[in-house]
C-alpha cells in the first residue's frame, strides 16, 4: 500500500503562496481538510491539489472581471 505525501502548514503555505496563518484559518473553517498530529496540522497532497485546482477554476471563471 502506497502512502500519500503529507505536508506541514509551512509547506502548504509555500506551495500555495499564502501565509501560514491563512492555511490554519482554512483548516479551522474546513475549506482544507487536514488532521492534527499532536498540536500540528498536516494536510495530504490530495487536499492541496484540490484547493489549488479550485483556485485555478475560480481564477479562470473570473478572468474577465480581474
Rosetta constraint file for C-alpha pairs under 8 A:
AtomPair CA 4 CA 44 HARMONIC 6.75 0.50
AtomPair CA 4 CA 45 HARMONIC 6.86 0.50
AtomPair CA 5 CA 44 HARMONIC 5.94 0.50
AtomPair CA 5 CA 45 HARMONIC 5.45 0.50
AtomPair CA 6 CA 42 HARMONIC 6.29 0.50
AtomPair CA 6 CA 43 HARMONIC 5.53 0.50
AtomPair CA 6 CA 44 HARMONIC 4.41 0.50
AtomPair CA 6 CA 45 HARMONIC 5.87 0.50
AtomPair CA 7 CA 11 HARMONIC 5.73 0.50
AtomPair CA 7 CA 12 HARMONIC 6.21 0.50
AtomPair CA 7 CA 42 HARMONIC 5.57 0.50
AtomPair CA 7 CA 43 HARMONIC 5.15 0.50
AtomPair CA 7 CA 44 HARMONIC 6.09 0.50
AtomPair CA 7 CA 45 HARMONIC 6.89 0.50
AtomPair CA 8 CA 12 HARMONIC 6.26 0.50
AtomPair CA 8 CA 40 HARMONIC 7.84 0.50
AtomPair CA 8 CA 41 HARMONIC 6.42 0.50
AtomPair CA 8 CA 42 HARMONIC 5.00 0.50
AtomPair CA 8 CA 43 HARMONIC 6.49 0.50
AtomPair CA 9 CA 13 HARMONIC 6.12 0.50
AtomPair CA 9 CA 20 HARMONIC 6.08 0.50
AtomPair CA 9 CA 23 HARMONIC 6.41 0.50
AtomPair CA 9 CA 24 HARMONIC 7.08 0.50
AtomPair CA 9 CA 41 HARMONIC 6.32 0.50
AtomPair CA 9 CA 42 HARMONIC 6.57 0.50
AtomPair CA 9 CA 43 HARMONIC 7.47 0.50
AtomPair CA 10 CA 14 HARMONIC 6.26 0.50
AtomPair CA 10 CA 20 HARMONIC 5.88 0.50
AtomPair CA 11 CA 15 HARMONIC 6.15 0.50
AtomPair CA 12 CA 16 HARMONIC 6.06 0.50
AtomPair CA 12 CA 20 HARMONIC 7.84 0.50
AtomPair CA 12 CA 23 HARMONIC 7.19 0.50
AtomPair CA 12 CA 43 HARMONIC 7.67 0.50
AtomPair CA 12 CA 48 HARMONIC 7.06 0.50
AtomPair CA 13 CA 17 HARMONIC 5.46 0.50
AtomPair CA 13 CA 18 HARMONIC 4.95 0.50
AtomPair CA 13 CA 19 HARMONIC 5.56 0.50
AtomPair CA 13 CA 20 HARMONIC 5.27 0.50
AtomPair CA 13 CA 22 HARMONIC 7.98 0.50
AtomPair CA 13 CA 23 HARMONIC 6.30 0.50
AtomPair CA 14 CA 18 HARMONIC 6.76 0.50
AtomPair CA 14 CA 19 HARMONIC 7.96 0.50
AtomPair CA 16 CA 52 HARMONIC 6.99 0.50
AtomPair CA 18 CA 22 HARMONIC 6.55 0.50
AtomPair CA 18 CA 23 HARMONIC 7.24 0.50
AtomPair CA 19 CA 23 HARMONIC 6.63 0.50
AtomPair CA 20 CA 24 HARMONIC 6.35 0.50
AtomPair CA 21 CA 25 HARMONIC 6.20 0.50
AtomPair CA 22 CA 26 HARMONIC 6.16 0.50
AtomPair CA 23 CA 27 HARMONIC 6.24 0.50
AtomPair CA 24 CA 28 HARMONIC 6.18 0.50
AtomPair CA 24 CA 41 HARMONIC 7.88 0.50
AtomPair CA 25 CA 29 HARMONIC 6.07 0.50
AtomPair CA 26 CA 30 HARMONIC 6.06 0.50
AtomPair CA 26 CA 31 HARMONIC 5.04 0.50
AtomPair CA 26 CA 32 HARMONIC 5.61 0.50
AtomPair CA 27 CA 31 HARMONIC 6.06 0.50
AtomPair CA 27 CA 32 HARMONIC 5.01 0.50
AtomPair CA 27 CA 33 HARMONIC 6.12 0.50
AtomPair CA 27 CA 34 HARMONIC 6.35 0.50
AtomPair CA 32 CA 43 HARMONIC 7.86 0.50
AtomPair CA 32 CA 47 HARMONIC 6.45 0.50
AtomPair CA 32 CA 48 HARMONIC 7.62 0.50
AtomPair CA 32 CA 51 HARMONIC 7.01 0.50
AtomPair CA 33 CA 43 HARMONIC 6.86 0.50
AtomPair CA 33 CA 47 HARMONIC 6.49 0.50
AtomPair CA 34 CA 41 HARMONIC 6.51 0.50
AtomPair CA 34 CA 42 HARMONIC 5.57 0.50
AtomPair CA 34 CA 43 HARMONIC 4.57 0.50
AtomPair CA 34 CA 44 HARMONIC 7.00 0.50
AtomPair CA 34 CA 47 HARMONIC 7.82 0.50
AtomPair CA 35 CA 41 HARMONIC 5.61 0.50
AtomPair CA 35 CA 42 HARMONIC 5.38 0.50
AtomPair CA 35 CA 43 HARMONIC 6.62 0.50
AtomPair CA 36 CA 40 HARMONIC 5.31 0.50
AtomPair CA 36 CA 41 HARMONIC 4.41 0.50
AtomPair CA 36 CA 42 HARMONIC 5.91 0.50
AtomPair CA 37 CA 41 HARMONIC 6.32 0.50
AtomPair CA 37 CA 42 HARMONIC 7.00 0.50
AtomPair CA 43 CA 47 HARMONIC 6.53 0.50
AtomPair CA 43 CA 48 HARMONIC 7.05 0.50
AtomPair CA 44 CA 48 HARMONIC 6.57 0.50
AtomPair CA 45 CA 49 HARMONIC 6.13 0.50
AtomPair CA 46 CA 50 HARMONIC 6.19 0.50
AtomPair CA 47 CA 51 HARMONIC 6.25 0.50
AtomPair CA 48 CA 52 HARMONIC 6.11 0.50
AtomPair CA 49 CA 53 HARMONIC 6.03 0.50
AtomPair CA 50 CA 54 HARMONIC 6.15 0.50
AtomPair CA 51 CA 55 HARMONIC 6.25 0.50
AtomPair CA 52 CA 56 HARMONIC 6.24 0.50
AtomPair CA 53 CA 57 HARMONIC 6.09 0.50
AtomPair CA 54 CA 58 HARMONIC 6.13 0.50
AtomPair CA 55 CA 59 HARMONIC 6.14 0.50
AtomPair CA 56 CA 60 HARMONIC 6.11 0.50
AtomPair CA 57 CA 61 HARMONIC 6.06 0.50
AtomPair CA 58 CA 62 HARMONIC 6.15 0.50
AtomPair CA 59 CA 63 HARMONIC 5.59 0.50
AtomPair CA 62 CA 66 HARMONIC 6.39 0.50
